[in-house]
Each structure stands twice: as C-alpha cells, then as structure tokens.
Amino acid sequence: RMSRGDFLFYLEDVINDRREHPIEGSYTNHLLSRGVNKIAQKVGEEAVELVIEAMDNKKELFLGEAADVIYHLLVLLVQKNVKLDEVVEILKGRHSR
C-alpha cells in the first residue's frame, strides 16, 4: 500500500510521463500543451475556487477543490522543471526554524 505522501510523488511521475509520452485526449497533456502561463492561470483559478468553498460548509466540494489545486500545482511544477522534492525541502527548512 502506498503511503499518503508517496501518492503525490507517484502523481508527479505520471505527469512527467505524460510530458515525455503524450496520450491523446489526456487532460494533463492538454494542460502541458497550453504552456506555463495558462497552467499558472489555472492554478490561480482553482485556488480562488478553493477559497470560495472554504467559506461554505460543503466538505465534499471543498475537498474536490483542494485536490484540483494540488493536481494543477503539480502540473505547473512539472512544466517549470521543478521537483516536488525541492518544494518539500523548502517546507522542511521552514519547519526547523
């Protein structure tokens, strides 16, 4: 069984694989083909939707938007050639302060 954190790294690998081996009809490939500006815009849109859902009491909608933010952020990291490990290291450094 995959640990909770491992799934995010697995998903990062899947997104990287889609970049290297595009699959027609793949939403991930559609995003990657649009370029960094459009992906960044999508992250922003999803973040706004998450904020809106945070103000309501519909947990399922909030969780869906949280998942959308994380997924689109991973796509943006891949597009920018940044590894999730690099972000984790920043978080670890901040935590030790």
N, C-alpha and C positions, 0 to 999 in steps of 0.2 A: 504494500500500500504506500502511496506517495504521501509524504508529509505535507502539511499545509503550505509551507513556503516553497517547497520543491515544485508545486504546480505552476507557480509564476515563472520559474526558470524553464520549465517544460514549455509553457506557452511562448516564452521568448524564443526558444529553439524552433517551435512551429512557425512563428512569424519569420524568423531568419530563413527557414527552409522555404517558405513561400516566396521570399525575395529571390532566393537562388534558383528555385524550381517553381515558377509561377503555375498556378492552376486556373484555367479559365472558369469564370463565374465565382471565384473566391473573393469574398468581401475584403479580406486582408490585402490581396493583390490589387483590388480596386483602390483601396486607400493608398497603398505604396506608390501606385502609378500616378497619383494626383500630386505627389511632391510634398515637401516639408511644410510649406505654408498652409496647404489645405488640411494636412494632418494636424498641425498645431491649432488651426481654427476649429477642427472637430473636437480636439481635447478641450478647448475653451467652451464650446457649446455644451459638451457633456458635463463639464464642471458646473456650468450655470444650471443645468437641469438637476444636478445633484443638490445644489444649494436650495433650489425650489422645493424639491422633495423632502429635504431635511426639515423644512418648516411645517410639514404636514405630518400626520400620524399614520401614514400608509407604509409600513415597513417593507413590504414586498417591492413597491415602486422605488423606495429609497435604495434597497439592495441592488436592484436592477441598474439603477443609475450609477451606483458605486462601482459595480462590475464594468459598466461601459467606460467609466473614467479610467480605471486600471488598464483595461484592454487597449484603449486608444493611446494611453500614455506609453504602453509597451511598444505599440506600433511606431510612435514618434521616436522613442529611444532607438529602435532598430534603424529607422530612417536616418537618424543622426549618427549612426555607428557608435552608440554608447551602450555599454553593457549594463544590465540590471545590477550586476556585482558592483559596478562603480558607484551607483546610487546608494546601494546598501552600505558601502564603505563610508560615504558621507554621513549617512544616518548613524552608523556606529561611532564615528568621530564626534558627532554632536551629542550622542548619548553619554559619552565618557566625560564630558565637561562638567 
